[in-house]
């Protein structure tokens, strides 16, 4: 059993590395490398340590071989050494690898002595694992469900989400009932109702996917959050205007009603903008609240956007009901 916590740098590290004394000359370092490299794989960097085995610098093999034999390695080593503690979460380690663009990073113990190395190959496995977890949460099913999961367990994992969405969905039914008079007056509105709700849910889910993907690779700040929000707002406006013009033309040609085209088009424009913003804001809020944003799954965003889109659609239709008759 490992002495380190699961999914930490202690469990990821490999103990195959080359450490050189800071007093070595290049000739001595090359000799030491030849004696100790046999049987070791993925030796990209050489770590220079002091008498207490604490890392003082780092060199690539290329840098060592290109130096003169009588040079002291401490004179041209890179002194800014990035090292991991043994208890760092593997996801945080993956973020540092992405930010620093390194091939390997050493791991140190409590005394700051180098005891192992993590290679980028190991981090790629972590990234794939974390991505699988996010996809599982994004689909509102969970990473515990796979091909071998029995039906009862799979159902119990999914039921909490679906029951929640069931009750939220009842609100949509209540909205439709409250606008029953509008629907009876202009039956054509019912034709466009699934389209409005569906398009709003689709844009919200797209924005949610973009945000979750970005949070995996970005260190989120207030400035970045605002920039993302503005970008998605502009995306929503562009998509909304394009789709609104198309559906307005379709509504006009189909029913011969210019006002129906205006109502459907303006409703779609408003709901697509709101849907895009909802798909962006909800995961950002969850992230700031220290909750995994992937739990803001597609079905939840879609259901919330259904409610908003129906309110907007029937609200606008009711405002212009006299001109639709």
Backbone torsions as a table, in degrees:
resi	resn	phi	psi	omega
1	UNK	NA	136.6	-177.9
2	UNK	-70.4	145.0	178.1
3	UNK	-82.3	-3.8	-177.7
4	UNK	-108.1	154.8	179.6
5	UNK	-65.9	146.2	178.0
6	UNK	-60.7	149.4	176.8
7	UNK	59.9	36.5	174.1
8	UNK	-122.4	170.4	-178.7
9	UNK	-63.6	-27.3	178.3
10	UNK	-62.2	-36.4	-180.0
11	UNK	-82.2	-20.3	-178.4
12	UNK	-84.5	-28.7	-168.9
13	UNK	-67.6	151.5	172.2
14	UNK	-108.8	146.8	-176.2
15	UNK	-95.6	11.6	177.7
16	UNK	-94.4	103.2	177.8
17	UNK	-152.9	164.8	178.9
18	UNK	-114.1	121.9	177.2
19	UNK	-111.4	133.7	-179.7
20	UNK	-117.1	142.8	176.0
21	UNK	-71.8	142.0	-177.3
22	UNK	-67.3	-14.2	179.8
23	UNK	-87.6	-5.3	-177.8
24	UNK	-67.1	145.8	165.3
25	UNK	-86.3	171.6	178.9
26	UNK	-60.6	-41.3	-180.0
27	UNK	-61.5	-43.3	-179.9
28	UNK	-68.1	-38.1	179.8
29	UNK	-65.0	-42.2	178.7
30	UNK	-64.6	-40.8	177.6
31	UNK	-61.9	-43.8	178.7
32	UNK	-64.1	-40.3	179.6
33	UNK	-61.8	-45.0	-179.5
34	UNK	-62.2	-36.3	-177.6
35	UNK	-75.2	-27.8	-170.9
36	UNK	-111.8	-7.1	-175.3
37	UNK	-79.6	-19.9	-177.4
38	UNK	-60.2	131.1	178.3
39	UNK	85.6	-7.2	180.0
40	UNK	-100.1	141.9	179.6
41	UNK	-117.1	161.4	177.4
42	UNK	55.5	43.9	175.3
43	UNK	-89.2	97.7	-178.9
44	UNK	-102.0	-39.7	-177.8
45	UNK	-120.8	151.7	175.4
46	UNK	-111.8	127.9	-175.2
47	UNK	-101.6	126.2	-178.5
48	UNK	-93.7	124.8	-175.9
49	UNK	-120.4	155.9	175.7
50	UNK	-88.4	-169.1	-176.7
51	UNK	-65.5	-20.0	178.1
52	UNK	-95.2	9.2	-179.6
53	UNK	64.1	26.7	173.9
54	UNK	-91.2	133.7	-177.6
55	UNK	-65.5	127.1	179.2
56	UNK	-110.0	-19.6	-178.4
57	UNK	-169.9	177.9	-178.8
58	UNK	-146.4	148.2	178.8
59	UNK	-139.4	148.3	168.8
60	UNK	-87.9	158.2	178.8
61	UNK	-61.5	-36.7	178.7
62	UNK	-61.5	-43.1	179.3
63	UNK	-64.1	-37.2	179.4
64	UNK	-66.9	-46.8	-176.1
65	UNK	-70.3	-21.8	-178.8
66	UNK	-88.6	-3.1	-179.4
67	UNK	-92.1	161.5	178.2
68	UNK	-72.9	148.4	-174.3
69	UNK	-59.4	-33.6	-174.2
70	UNK	-91.0	0.7	178.4
71	UNK	-72.7	144.4	173.0
72	UNK	-82.5	132.7	-175.3
73	UNK	-65.9	-25.3	-179.8
74	UNK	-69.8	-16.5	-178.5
75	UNK	-79.5	-21.6	-179.2
76	UNK	-129.8	8.2	176.6
77	UNK	-71.1	155.9	174.4
78	UNK	-82.0	119.7	-172.0
79	UNK	-87.5	-16.8	-179.3
80	UNK	-85.4	88.2	-175.3
81	UNK	-95.2	124.8	174.3
82	UNK	-91.8	126.9	-178.8
83	UNK	-135.8	149.2	178.9
84	UNK	-99.9	143.4	164.8
85	UNK	-75.0	168.1	-176.5
86	UNK	-77.2	-15.9	-175.0
87	UNK	-106.5	15.6	179.3
88	UNK	-74.0	135.4	179.1
89	UNK	-62.1	139.3	-175.1
90	UNK	-62.9	-29.1	179.0
91	UNK	-69.9	-37.9	176.4
92	UNK	-66.8	-37.9	177.2
93	UNK	-63.3	-39.8	178.4
94	UNK	-62.7	-38.9	178.6
95	UNK	-63.1	-40.2	179.4
96	UNK	-66.4	-40.5	176.3
97	UNK	-58.4	-42.4	179.6
98	UNK	-66.0	-42.0	-176.4
99	UNK	-69.5	-40.0	-173.9
100	UNK	-92.4	-14.9	177.8
101	UNK	56.2	51.0	179.9
102	UNK	-107.4	158.1	179.4
103	UNK	-87.4	-34.3	177.7
104	UNK	-151.9	153.5	-179.4
105	UNK	-137.0	133.2	-178.7
106	UNK	-75.4	158.4	175.8
107	UNK	-116.6	134.6	-178.8
108	UNK	-118.3	153.3	177.8
109	UNK	-86.7	-169.0	-177.8
110	UNK	-64.0	-24.9	177.9
111	UNK	-89.4	7.4	179.9
112	UNK	65.4	26.9	175.1
113	UNK	-92.4	138.1	-179.8
114	UNK	-70.8	128.2	-177.8
115	UNK	-127.3	-5.0	179.6
116	UNK	-176.7	179.8	-177.5
117	UNK	-141.1	141.2	172.9
118	UNK	-108.6	129.6	-178.8
119	UNK	-99.4	157.4	-178.1
120	UNK	-61.8	-28.8	177.2
121	UNK	-59.8	-40.9	178.6
122	UNK	-66.4	-36.8	-179.5
123	UNK	-69.0	-34.6	176.5
124	UNK	-60.4	-39.0	176.3
125	UNK	-62.3	-39.9	178.9
126	UNK	-63.3	-44.6	-179.5
127	UNK	-60.3	-41.3	178.3
128	UNK	-65.2	-41.1	179.0
129	UNK	-62.6	-46.7	179.8
130	UNK	-64.6	-36.8	178.5
131	UNK	-64.6	-40.0	177.6
132	UNK	-61.8	-41.1	179.4
133	UNK	-63.2	-43.6	-179.3
134	UNK	-65.2	-39.1	179.0
135	UNK	-64.5	-40.2	177.9
136	UNK	-61.0	-44.6	179.3
137	UNK	-70.4	-37.6	-178.5
138	UNK	-61.3	-34.3	-179.9
139	UNK	-85.9	2.7	178.7
140	UNK	62.4	28.6	177.9
141	UNK	-115.7	-31.1	177.2
142	UNK	96.4	149.6	-175.9
143	UNK	-73.7	-13.6	-176.8
144	UNK	-76.4	-10.5	-177.2
145	UNK	-96.9	123.8	174.5
146	UNK	-139.7	-166.4	-175.9
147	UNK	-64.0	-24.3	-175.0
148	UNK	-94.8	-4.8	-178.4
149	UNK	-69.0	134.1	-178.9
150	UNK	-72.9	156.8	-173.7
151	UNK	-57.6	-40.2	-177.2
152	UNK	-64.6	-46.6	180.0
153	UNK	-63.6	-42.2	179.7
154	UNK	-61.8	-42.0	180.0
155	UNK	-65.5	-41.9	-179.4
156	UNK	-65.2	-32.0	177.9
157	UNK	-70.9	-33.4	-176.2
158	UNK	-89.2	-27.6	-172.6
159	UNK	-56.9	-43.9	-178.6
160	UNK	-54.7	-44.4	178.5
161	UNK	-63.3	-47.3	-173.7
162	UNK	-68.7	-35.8	177.1
163	UNK	-65.3	-41.8	177.3
164	UNK	-59.9	-47.0	-179.1
165	UNK	-67.0	-29.8	178.0
166	UNK	-62.3	-47.0	-179.4
167	UNK	-69.7	-37.3	176.2
168	UNK	-64.6	-36.9	178.9
169	UNK	-63.6	-28.1	177.4
170	UNK	-62.6	-28.2	177.4
171	UNK	-63.7	-38.6	178.1
172	UNK	-60.3	-41.5	178.0
173	UNK	-63.4	-38.2	178.2
174	UNK	-65.2	-36.6	178.5
175	UNK	-65.0	-45.2	179.8
176	UNK	-61.7	-41.4	-179.8
177	UNK	-64.1	-38.5	-178.2
178	UNK	-68.5	-22.0	178.7
179	UNK	-106.3	26.4	-177.0
180	UNK	-60.7	-37.2	-179.6
181	UNK	-64.2	-38.9	178.5
182	UNK	-65.2	-42.6	179.8
183	UNK	-64.7	-41.1	-179.6
184	UNK	-66.7	-33.4	-179.9
185	UNK	-72.1	-40.1	-179.2
186	UNK	-129.1	89.2	-176.0
187	UNK	-62.2	-28.6	-177.7
188	UNK	-60.5	-23.1	179.1
189	UNK	-61.6	-32.1	-178.2
190	UNK	-64.7	-30.8	-179.1
191	UNK	-62.8	-37.7	-175.8
192	UNK	-91.4	-6.1	-176.3
193	UNK	-61.8	-49.1	178.0
194	UNK	-62.9	-33.9	-179.7
195	UNK	-65.8	-45.2	-179.9
196	UNK	-61.2	-49.7	-178.2
197	UNK	-65.1	-43.2	-178.1
198	UNK	-64.9	-44.7	179.9
199	UNK	-64.1	-38.1	179.1
200	UNK	-64.9	-44.3	178.1
201	UNK	-63.1	-38.8	-179.7
202	UNK	-63.9	-45.6	-179.5
203	UNK	-66.8	-36.7	177.6
204	UNK	-64.5	-41.8	178.8
205	UNK	-66.0	-38.4	176.9
206	UNK	-61.1	-45.8	179.6
207	UNK	-64.2	-39.4	178.1
208	UNK	-60.0	-43.9	179.7
209	UNK	-63.1	-40.8	179.2
210	UNK	-62.9	-43.4	-178.2
211	UNK	-66.0	-45.8	-179.1
212	UNK	-62.5	-42.4	177.8
213	UNK	-62.1	-39.5	-179.9
214	UNK	-68.4	-37.0	-178.7
215	UNK	-67.2	-25.6	177.7
216	UNK	-68.5	-33.3	-173.3
217	UNK	-111.4	-2.2	-176.4
218	UNK	-122.8	147.4	171.2
219	UNK	-90.0	103.5	-169.9
220	UNK	-72.1	131.2	173.8
221	UNK	-126.3	169.6	178.7
222	UNK	-61.0	-40.7	180.0
223	UNK	-62.7	-44.7	179.5
224	UNK	-66.4	-37.2	179.5
225	UNK	-63.1	-45.3	179.1
226	UNK	-64.5	-40.5	179.0
227	UNK	-62.2	-42.8	178.7
228	UNK	-65.6	-40.9	-179.2
229	UNK	-63.7	-43.6	177.9
230	UNK	-64.5	-42.2	179.0
231	UNK	-60.3	-46.0	-178.9
232	UNK	-68.8	-32.2	175.3
233	UNK	-62.0	-45.0	178.5
234	UNK	-65.0	-38.8	176.6
235	UNK	-61.3	-45.1	179.3
236	UNK	-61.3	-39.6	179.3
237	UNK	-65.8	-45.6	-179.9
238	UNK	-62.0	-48.9	179.3
239	UNK	-62.9	-42.8	-177.9
240	UNK	-62.0	-46.7	-179.6
241	UNK	-62.0	-44.8	-178.9
242	UNK	-60.7	-51.0	-177.9
243	UNK	-68.2	-35.7	-178.8
244	UNK	-64.2	-43.8	179.2
245	UNK	-62.4	-43.8	-178.7
246	UNK	-62.9	-49.0	-176.0
247	UNK	-71.2	-29.7	176.8
248	UNK	-64.5	-41.4	178.1
249	UNK	-64.7	-43.5	179.0
250	UNK	-61.0	-45.2	-179.4
251	UNK	-62.8	-40.0	-179.6
252	UNK	-66.4	-45.5	-179.2
253	UNK	-65.7	-40.4	-174.7
254	UNK	-70.9	-44.0	-175.3
255	UNK	-107.7	-8.7	-178.9
256	UNK	67.8	21.8	-177.5
257	UNK	-117.4	111.9	178.3
258	UNK	-63.9	-39.2	-178.0
259	UNK	-67.5	-37.0	176.8
260	UNK	-61.3	-41.6	177.3
261	UNK	-61.3	-40.1	178.9
262	UNK	-65.0	-44.3	-178.8
263	UNK	-63.4	-49.6	-178.4
264	UNK	-66.1	-44.2	-179.0
265	UNK	-63.9	-46.0	-179.5
266	UNK	-67.8	-34.9	177.2
267	UNK	-64.3	-44.9	-179.7
268	UNK	-64.4	-40.8	177.9
269	UNK	-58.8	-49.7	-178.2
270	UNK	-64.9	-43.0	-176.5
271	UNK	-71.0	-34.1	178.2
272	UNK	-67.7	-38.1	177.3
273	UNK	-65.3	-46.4	-179.8
274	UNK	-66.1	-40.5	179.0
275	UNK	-61.7	-42.1	178.4
276	UNK	-64.1	-42.9	179.3
277	UNK	-66.5	-39.3	178.9
278	UNK	-63.3	-41.8	179.0
279	UNK	-67.5	-18.6	178.3
280	UNK	-93.4	-44.9	-172.8
281	UNK	-71.7	-42.1	-175.2
282	UNK	-59.3	-50.3	178.4
283	UNK	-65.9	-31.1	177.9
284	UNK	-66.4	-40.3	177.9
285	UNK	-64.5	-44.3	178.6
286	UNK	-61.4	-40.4	179.7
287	UNK	-62.1	-44.2	179.9
288	UNK	-66.9	-27.4	178.8
289	UNK	-87.3	12.2	178.9
290	UNK	64.9	28.9	175.5
291	UNK	-110.2	137.0	-179.9
292	UNK	-57.1	116.8	-176.8
293	UNK	-62.9	-17.9	179.5
294	UNK	-66.6	-17.1	178.6
295	UNK	-71.4	-17.5	174.4
296	UNK	-77.1	71.9	-169.0
297	UNK	-71.5	164.4	179.4
298	UNK	-54.3	-46.9	179.8
299	UNK	-59.1	-38.0	-180.0
300	UNK	-66.8	-46.1	178.3
301	UNK	-60.5	-42.7	-179.0
302	UNK	-62.0	-43.2	-178.9
303	UNK	-65.2	-44.2	178.4
304	UNK	-62.0	-42.7	-180.0
305	UNK	-67.9	-29.1	175.0
306	UNK	-58.9	-45.8	-179.0
307	UNK	-62.9	-47.6	-178.6
308	UNK	-63.6	-41.6	-177.1
309	UNK	-67.4	-39.0	179.0
310	UNK	-66.7	-40.9	177.9
311	UNK	-60.4	-45.3	-179.2
312	UNK	-67.2	-46.0	-176.6
313	UNK	-60.4	-53.3	-178.1
314	UNK	-73.2	-28.1	176.4
315	UNK	-64.1	-47.1	178.3
316	UNK	-65.8	-41.9	-179.7
317	UNK	-62.6	-39.6	179.6
318	UNK	-66.1	-37.5	179.2
319	UNK	-61.3	-34.8	-176.1
320	UNK	-109.2	21.0	-173.7
321	UNK	-58.4	-36.1	-178.4
322	UNK	-63.3	-35.8	-177.6
323	UNK	-84.7	-12.6	179.6
324	UNK	-86.5	-21.4	-177.0
325	UNK	-74.4	NA	NA
